[in-house]
C-alpha cells in the first residue's frame, strides 16, 4: 500500500525567492530580495512544499515549459516551480494591467490608471497559467497560499476545478474604497476571483472594511460586517486584518554581528557628518521620494545650521524600469539630488548621497545602524516593512523613526514621529525636530516601537493565518456534522 504523502504548502506569487538566469551550465537560481521572500521563505523551508512563481525571465517561446528546481541548491528544502511568461505577457500582464491599472488604483493615484481591454485579457490568461501550475502540484490536504494583486483571479479559478482545496490569499497593498474600485471596468471579476479563497487577509481593518463594502456594493454579496465574513455561493469567506511582521530576532542578530557594526562605523566615517538621515525604498511614485527631497532642501534653507552637519542617504531600489513613468521619476529624482547638492555642497560635504541599487540584508542593517533618523514617508503604502526593519535593528534603542501617516504601519507604530508627506514645510520642520531629539526621548519612543515590532513579528503573522484556517475548518466540520445528524 502506497504511503500517503504529508500535506504541503503551495505558495503562489508573481515573483518568488529566486530569479532564474540562463548560464553556460544551465539555468541558475539567483536569490531575490523582497519583503515577501524574507517573510515566507523560512516558513516554506520549515514546512516543505512548492513555490509557484515567475522566474523574472522572458520565456523563449509561447509553450516553453517552466523550470522545476529544488532549492536552496546546497540544502534543498522545497521546490521552485517557474511559471514561464512570454515577452508579450510580461508587457501586458505585468507592466500593463497589474502596474498600469491595479497598482495606481489601489494607491489612490487615479490619474495614473490605464484601463486597457487587451491588458485585462492577458491578466486573465496569465492568472490561469498560475492556477494551472498550482493545481498540478496540489493534492488532497494541501494548502494553496496565493499572494497579492497580481493574482486576484487565481482563487476562483482553483475553486472551480478543485472546490475542496484549502486556500489562503493575502493582499499586500492597500485595498481602495469601493467608489474608487468601481472605476475599474473589471472590478466585479476581481472581487469574484478573490472570493474563491477560504481566508482572505489584509494588513489593516480599514482595507478589510473597503473590501467588505466593495463585495456588498458591487456584487450584492451578503456580508457580516461584525465578524468580517462574506457569504458567497454557499460558502463563508473569512476576512481578517493581520499586519505583516519582520523577523525581529534575525535583524537583532545581524545588528550584533561584528562585521555589520564595523561597516556601520565605516559608513559614518565616510559620510563625515554629525547627523545622518536614511531612506530606503523602491523607486516608485507612491513612495514620496521627490517630496522628501524637497522637504530636505527646505530644511537646509530654513535651518542653515544643518548645512555641513547633516546628510540624507537616499537608497532607491530599481523598479519597473521598462515603464515610462518610472524612468521619468528616476530622472526627476536625480535632477532634484543634483540641484540640492549643487546648492548646499561645500568642500567634502554633500547634503544628499543617492544610490540607485538594492542592498543585501547585512549591508542594509549596517545602514540602519549608521542612521540617526529613518525617513519612511510614502504618499501611500499598504504597510511598510522598512520601518519595522529599522526598529528591529536598533540594538541600543536610539534613533528616530519619521513615518508618513499614510503608511499602513502608522497605525501600529505609535512611537514614530508622524508626518504628512504632502506638507513640505511641515515635513521640513519635523525633520528638524527629529534631528534635534534628545537621547532620552529617542529611547522612550524606540522602546515602545521595539516592543510592538517584537511581539507582532513574522511568526505572529504566520500564526494568525494558521489560526484563521483552523477556525474555518472547525466551522466546516461542525456544519458537516450538523448536516449529517
N, C-alpha and C positions, 0 to 999 in steps of 0.2 A: 504494500500500500504506500503510495507516494506521500512524503512528508508535507504537511501543509505549511506554506510559506508564512512567515510573520508579517503582519501589516506594516506597510511602509508609507512614507510621505512622498507625494508627487508635488514638488514645488514648481510653480509655473509663473514666469515673469518675462517681460520683454528682454531684459538683459540679465545674465546670471553672474556667477562668481568668476567666470573666465571669459576672456575674448580669445577667439581662435585665429591663429596666424599660420599661413602656409609656409613651410621651410623646405629645404632640400631633403630633409629626413622625414617629411610628412607634416601633418597638422599638429601644431603645438598649442596647448592651452596656456594663456598668459593671465595671471591673476588680475582681476578687475578691482577697482577701488570704488565703493559706494556705501551709503548708509544701509541699504537693504542687505548687501553682502555681509557686512560686519555684524548685522543683527541676526540673520537667519542661518548663515553657513555653519556656525558652531552647532546649532540645533540639528541641522541636517547631517552633519558629521557624526553626531552622537546617536541619532535615531536610524540613520541609513535611509536610502531611497534614491530618488531621481530628481535632478533639477532640469526642467524643460525650459529652454531659453534660446533666443537668437544669439549666435556667436559673434555678432558685430562685423561679420564679413559679408561680401556680396557672393551669392551662390553663382557658380559658373554657368548654370543653365536652369531652365524652368523646373525640371523634375529631379534636380540633384538631391540625393539622399542626405539627411543630416548625419553629422559625425556623432558617434557614441563613444565616450571616453570615461574610464574610471579615474576619479580624482580624489584628493591630490595624487599626482603621479608617484611620489615617493612612498605614500602610505594610503592607498585608496580607501575611502570611507563611503563614497556614494558615486552615482553615475551622472555625468553631464550629458544631456541629450540635446543636440542642436536642432533648432527649427530653422531651416535654410530660407533666406529671403533673397529674392532677385533684386536687381537694381531698381526696377520699376516699383516693386513693393516697398522697398526702403524709401523711395521718393514719395509715394502716395500715401502709404500707411503711416510711416514713422515721421518723416519730415512734413508730410501733408496733414492727415486728419488728426493724429494724436498731438502734434506740436503746433499745428496751424489752426486747430479748432478747439480741441478739448483743453489743452494746457492754458491758453489765454482765457477761455471761458471760465474755467474753474478758479482762476486767479483774478477774475473781475476786470480783465482787460478786453472788454467787448470790442473796442475799436481795432484790436489786432486779430480778431477772429476771421477766419476764412472758411466758409461753408461750401464745399465742392462735392457734387454727387459722385464723381469718379473716385475721389479720395475716400469717400464713405464706402463705396462698393469694395474698394481694396481693403479697407479696415475690416469689413465683414469677412472677406475671403481669408485674410491673414489670421483673424481670430479663429476661424475654422481650422486653419493649419495647426495652431497651438492646441486646440481642443482635440484634434485627431492624435497629435503626439502624446498628449496626456492620457487619452483613452487607450492607446496602445500599451501603456505601462500599468494602468490601474487594474487591480484585481479586487475581488470582494474583500472588504475590511480595510482597504487602503483609504487614505485621506488625500484629497486634492486640495492644495492651497494655492489659489490664484492671487496675483498681486497687481493692483494699480490700474489706472485709467486706460492704459494701452490695450487691455484685455477684458473690457467690460462685458463683452458678449459671450465669453467662454463659459461661464457657469450655466447659462441656459442651454448652450449647445451641448454641453456634457450631460445636463439633466435630461434632455430629450432622448439621449441614447442609452444612458445608464442611470435611471432615476434613483436607484438605491445607493449610489456612491456618495460618500460623505464629502462635503465641500466647505472650505473657508474661502472668504475673499477679504482682502484688506485694501482699502482705498487710501493711498498715502499722501494725497494733496487735498486742498480744500474742496468741499462739495458745495456748489453755489446755491443761492436762493432759487426757488422754483421759477420765479418770474424771469430770471436771467437764463436758467437752463432751457426754458421754453423757446428761446430764440433759436436753439439748435433744431433744425428740421427733424432730426432723428433721435430726439430726446426720449420719446416713448420706447424705442428699441433699446437704447442704452439702459433704461430702467428695467425693462423686462429681462435683459441679459443678466443684470446684477441679481435679480430676484430668483435666478436659478440656484443660488447658493443656499446653504443652511444657516450659516453665521456670517454676517457682514460687519466688518469693523472699520471705524474711522478714528481719527486722533481726538476729536473734540465732540462734546454733546451738541454744539451748535451745528456741526456738519451732519450729525445724526438727525437733528430736527429738520434740517434742509432736505435731507433725503426722504424722510417720512412724509413731509409736506408735498414733496415732488410726486411720490407714487400715489398719494391720495388725490392730488390735484390733477395730474397729467394722465394717470392710469385709472383713477377711480377705485384704487385698491382700498380694502378695509384695513385700518391702522389702529392699533392700540398704542396711543402716544404715551400712556403712563408706563407701560412695560417695554416700549421700543420693539414692538412686534408687528410684522406685516402679514396679513392673511392673503395668500395668493395661490390660485389653482390647487385648492385643497391642501395647502401646506402652510406652515408657520415659519417665517424667516425672522431670526433673532438679529437685531441690530445693536451694536454696542460702541461705546467710546472708550478706547484704550490708547492713550498717547504712548508712542513708541519710546523705549528707553535705549540707553547705551550700555556697553559692558563696563560698568563703573570700575570694577576691580582690575580689569585689563589696563585701563587708562592710568589708574593709580600705580600699577606695577611698572608701566612704561615710563611714568614720570619719575620713578625711583631709580631707573636704570642709569648707571654712571655715564654711559655714552650719551644718553639723551640729555642729561643735565649738563655735561660738558659742551654739547652742541648748543644748548640754550645760552650758556655763558659766552660762547664764541659769537653767537648772533648779536648779543647785547654789545659786545666789544666792537664788532664790525660796524654796527649801525651808529655807535658813538653818541647816543642821546640819553638824557636822564629818564625820559618817559617814552614808552613805546606802546602804540595802539596797533591792533591787528584786526584784519577782516579776512575771512576765508569763505569762498563760495564759488559755485559755478558762475560763469559769465552769462547771466540771464537777466532780462529786463525786469523780472519780478523781484530781484534781489536788492534793488535800491543802491547800486554801486555809484552811479552818477550823482545821486542826491547826497550820498555820504561824502563824496569828494568835494562837492560844493559846500557842505557843512564844514569840512576840514579847512577849506580855503577861507570860509567866513570866520572861523575861529582864529586863524593866523592874521586876518585883517583886523578883527575886533580886539584880540588879546595878544598884542605883538610880543609879550614876554615869552610866549611859547616858541617863537622862532629860534632855531638853533638848539632848543631843549627838548622838543617833542617831534616824533616822526610817526607816520602811518605806514604800516606794511599791508599792502593790498595783494592778496593771492587770489587770482581769478582762474579757476579751472576751466580749460577749454570745453566748450559745449556747443553741439549742433552747428558746427562751423559751416555746414552746407546750406544753412538757412540764411537768406539775405539779411533779415532783421538782426540776427546775432552778429553777423560780420559788421553791420553798421554800428551796433552797440560797442563792439571792440574798438572800432575807430574813434568813437566819441569818448570812450573811457581813456584811451591812450592820449587823445588830444587834451583832455582835462588834466591828466597827470603831467603832461609836458608843460601846460600853462602854469600850473601851480608850482612845479619845480623851477620853471623859468622865473617866476615872480619872487620866490622866497628862498631859493638855494643860496648858500654863501660859503665859500671855501669848500670843505669836505661835507658840509651839511646839506642833506636833501630832505625836504618835508614829506615826500611820498616815495616809497620803494614799491614798485609794481612788478609782479611776477605773473606771467601767463602760463601756468603749468599746474599739474596735480602733484600732491606730495604723499609719499608712503607714511604710514602711521607714526613711525619713530621720528621722522623729520617734523611731522605736523605737531606732535606733542612737544617737541623742542621749541617750536614757535609759540605754542600755548604757554609754556613755562617762561619764555622770554617776555611775553606781553603783559604790561601793567593793566591795560584796558582792552577788552574784547568788544568789537563793534559788530553786532548782528542786527542789521537794520533793514530787512526786506520790506518792500511795499506791501507784499502779502506772501505768506508762507504757510503750508499745511501744518508744520510743526517747527522744525529746525533742530537737527541733531548736533550741529557745530556748537551751539550754545551749551548743550549738555556735555559735550566732549571737553570744552574749555573748563567747565566747572569740575568735572571729574579729574582733570589733570593738575589742579592747583593743590599740591600737597601741603603747602604752608598756610592755606586758607586766605591768601592775599589775592589781589586782583579785583577788577570791577567788570561786570557784565552789563553792557549797554544794549538793550533789547527793544526792537520795534514792538509796539503794542499790536501790530497786525501780523506778528508771527504767532502761530498756534501755541508755541512754548510759553508765551507771555502769561497764559492762564495758569500755568503750573509754577513758573519760576519767580516766586514772589520777592526774592532778594535782589532781583535785577533792577537796574535803573531804566525805566521805560521812556521811550521817545517816540514822537510822531515823525516818521521819515519824510513826510511831505512838508514839514515846517523846518526850512533850512536854518533860519535864525534861531529857532528854539533848540534845534539839534546842536548847533554850534555852542550854545550856552550850556547845554547838558554835557557836552564833551568837556567843556572847561571844568564843570563840577566834578566829573569823573576823574579827570587828571589831577585835580586838587584834593581828592577824597583822602581822609586820614586813614592810617593803617587800622585803627580800632574800628572805624565804620566799615572798611573793607572786610575785615574778619567777621564782623557781625552778619553782614549780608551774605558772605560766601559760605559760612557755616549753615545758614538757612537753606541756601541753594544746594549745597552738597548733601544735606540730609534728604532733600526731595529727590535728587538725582540718584542717590544710593538706594533709596527704598523702591523707587519706581524705575528699576533698571531693566535690561533686556530680558532677564529671567522672569521678572514680574509680568512683562508684556506677553511673553510666550505662555505663561501660566493662565493669563486672562483668557486667551483663546482656548486653551485646553479645558478650562472650567466651563466656558460657554458651550463647547461641543458636548461635554459630558452632561450638562444640564439639558441640552437639546435631546440627547439620546435617551436619557431617563424619561423625559416627557413623551418621546415617541413610543418607548416601551410601555408606559402607562396607558397611552391611548390604544395601543395594540392589544394590551391585556384586557382593557375595558370592552373593546370591540368583540373579543373572543369569549367573554363571560356571559 
